[in-house]
Amino acid sequence: MGYDVIRFQGDVDEDLICPICSGVLEDPVQISHCEHAFCNICITQWLCEQQTCPVDRSVVTIAHLRPVPRILRNLLSKLPIACDNAEFGCRAIVQLDNLRSHLSGCEYNPTRPVTCAQGCGLEMSKEKLPNHNCIKNLCSVIQRQQRRIAELETTSAEHKHQLVEQKRDIQLLKAYVRAFRSLNPNLQNLEETVVYNEILEWVNSLHSARVTRWGGMISTPDAVLQAVIKHALVESGCPTSIINQLIENSHEHNWPPGLATLETRQMNRRYYENFVVKRIPGKQAIVMMACENQHMGEDMVQEPGLIIIFAHGVEEI
């Protein structure tokens, strides 16, 4: 998926535009015999569906892909691009080859890690801090520890010591949650009442959708694509209390076990048709809210919901 053209200053040469996504080439490769260039992820996903060049329709396979010439890489590296965090206030314009180093230290980066000062001491991204709930996050840690214990209990005896340590840690966390609740009684019902009703009202306002090509899932969306989806969520009336968590859940590292790996996705793709999904207005993306998918089982749902972005294959019903 290429860089959005509007992020660049001045005109961008058409030879630097990906014919598939219409963005400026990102991690570019070219087809050896016709020399047409594409974003690596764009042409790879394309060839999974049809083995032809998107430009001249010549026969192409993955084996025909080659690195682009150095002169093309040099031209791309010198393009002036706006920071990924422009929507959060950063006004920096940097050369494309310096973008990554700039992002690593950008003070406007919403994913920059910060530490909760409300009592739990958990480290999280800056954008999550306003909606952070100490009790909820500590309970999530406990759930992960419990799953880990279940896994360890099925393994060989060599992991017994690790199992004892895990059980000790989970008891300490539970004690910490009890103590934290006693000091903060107003937080105990934070996840209930009005917020849940707002979520249901928003979900019911979205159009039902059908995924025609589960293989078109974009499991690692970049920051620009996530920003586009986030804007669409805001426009659709999504409750602000869950927007950042939904955006975070668009990345496969937060997907439930039934979606987490390519192997599980291939094995379960027919079962995915049982998901109740709603389309994010105007986008090739769907949201699967936990409140509508309890029938799918714990390994297939994520709280409060899961966003999946597709290269293609989503339609309203």
Summary of the structure (lengths in Angstrom):
residues: 317
radius of gyration: 22.5
end to end distance: 27.0
largest distance: 69.4
contacts: 885
relative contact order: 0.09
helix: 50%
strand: 16%
